[in-house]
């Protein structure tokens, strides 16, 4: 059975190179990779090569819960797109479309089976919206 795919998007008011850098560099990832102000991303690492590992630690600020989001790269076209597979074998595709002074970021991911699709879409969209806000303001 093929997994349900969810697609989210954001149009970021920045050139594609800046958007790519802010999306992939750990010193930026820790500033935007959370859906809610009650959470944070205290550490991230990104070995951006085929087979390389991406890791972002997400934690509730009150210390009540946390987890490591980990994935391994399958494809990378620098500045344009990448795909990775999460440790539960779900796939994620991220595309960066140059719109001149703006960049459209599109993320398509395999849904997991534990939570409603709408909840997953909302959570990932909130993180992408946080990325947009951070990138446009720095």
C-alpha distance (Angstrom), angle and dihedral (degrees) to the residues before:
residue distance angle dihedral
X1 . . .
X2 3.79 . .
X3 3.79 114.9 .
X4 3.78 121.3 -115.1
X5 3.80 110.1 -99.3
X6 3.79 121.1 -140.5
X7 3.81 122.6 -161.7
X8 3.79 125.8 -161.6
X9 3.81 129.2 177.6
X10 3.77 142.7 -168.1
X11 3.78 131.5 -176.3
X12 3.80 107.8 -142.0
X13 3.81 121.4 -159.8
X14 3.81 95.0 -132.0
X15 3.80 137.0 83.2
X16 3.78 119.2 -86.9
X17 3.83 95.8 -107.6
X18 3.82 92.4 55.6
X19 3.81 91.7 45.2
X20 3.82 91.2 49.8
X21 3.82 91.9 48.2
X22 3.81 94.4 47.7
X23 3.81 91.2 46.9
X24 3.81 95.4 49.3
X25 3.82 107.8 31.6
X26 3.84 115.2 91.0
X27 3.83 93.6 -141.3
X28 3.82 87.2 62.5
X29 3.83 98.6 34.4
X30 3.82 90.4 63.9
X31 3.82 89.4 58.7
X32 3.80 98.8 55.2
X33 3.82 111.7 17.4
X34 3.81 100.1 106.5
X35 3.80 134.1 80.4
X36 3.78 100.8 -142.3
X37 3.84 137.1 35.6
X38 3.82 88.6 -119.9
X39 3.82 88.5 66.9
X40 3.77 134.7 61.0
X41 3.80 141.4 -176.1
X42 3.82 104.9 -127.5
X43 3.81 95.3 179.5
X44 3.78 141.6 13.3
X45 3.78 137.5 173.9
X46 3.77 130.1 -169.7
X47 3.81 125.6 -169.3
X48 3.79 94.3 -176.0
X49 3.80 103.9 -160.8
X50 3.80 133.7 98.0
X51 3.82 104.9 -69.0
X52 3.81 90.3 12.0
X53 3.79 120.4 136.2
X54 3.81 128.1 -114.9
X55 3.80 116.4 -163.1
X56 3.79 131.6 176.4
X57 3.80 123.2 175.8
X58 3.80 112.5 -143.3
X59 3.79 119.7 -167.9
X60 3.77 139.7 169.4
X61 3.81 107.0 -113.3
X62 3.81 90.0 -128.0
X63 3.82 89.6 58.7
X64 3.81 93.9 -119.0
X65 3.81 95.8 123.7
X66 3.78 141.7 4.9
X67 3.78 142.8 160.4
X68 3.78 142.8 -178.0
X69 3.80 115.8 -114.5
X70 3.81 105.0 -150.9
X71 3.79 133.5 178.7
X72 3.80 141.4 158.8
X73 3.81 124.6 -132.7
X74 3.82 120.6 -112.8
X75 3.81 100.8 171.8
X76 3.80 135.2 11.2
X77 3.80 129.5 -176.5
X78 3.80 101.2 177.6
X79 3.79 112.4 -121.7
X80 3.81 93.5 4.8
X81 3.80 115.1 56.4
X82 3.76 148.5 -26.9
X83 3.77 138.2 -169.8
X84 3.76 129.5 -154.8
X85 3.77 139.2 176.1
X86 3.79 119.1 -130.4
X87 3.80 120.3 -136.4
X88 3.83 89.9 -99.3
X89 3.86 88.7 57.9
X90 3.80 95.6 -106.8
X91 3.81 114.8 140.4
X92 3.80 128.3 -132.5
X93 3.83 126.9 -166.4
X94 3.81 119.9 -166.4
X95 3.83 121.0 -170.4
X96 3.81 129.3 -173.3
X97 3.83 113.6 -157.7
X98 3.80 117.8 -165.1
X99 3.81 110.5 -130.3
X100 3.82 95.8 171.2
X101 3.79 107.1 -104.0
X102 3.81 89.9 9.9
X103 3.80 135.2 54.0
X104 3.78 127.8 -148.6
X105 3.80 112.9 -143.0
X106 3.80 114.5 -160.7
X107 3.80 121.2 -173.3
X108 3.81 120.6 -171.6
X109 3.78 117.5 -176.0
X110 3.78 139.8 171.7
X111 3.80 111.3 -106.2
X112 3.78 118.8 -124.6
X113 3.79 121.4 -130.6
X114 3.81 101.8 -124.8
X115 3.81 101.5 69.8
X116 3.81 132.1 42.0
X117 3.82 114.7 -90.2
X118 3.82 90.3 -121.6
X119 3.81 91.2 56.3
X120 3.80 91.9 49.8
X121 3.80 92.2 47.4
X122 3.80 91.5 49.0
X123 3.81 93.8 48.0
X124 3.80 94.8 49.1
X125 3.83 91.1 43.8
X126 3.82 90.7 52.9
X127 3.81 89.6 53.6
X128 3.82 91.1 48.2
X129 3.82 90.2 48.1
X130 3.81 88.7 51.1
X131 3.83 88.3 51.5
X132 3.83 90.3 51.5
X133 3.81 92.3 50.1
X134 3.82 93.4 46.9
X135 3.82 94.0 46.7
X136 3.80 94.4 47.3
X137 3.81 91.9 49.5
X138 3.83 99.8 46.6
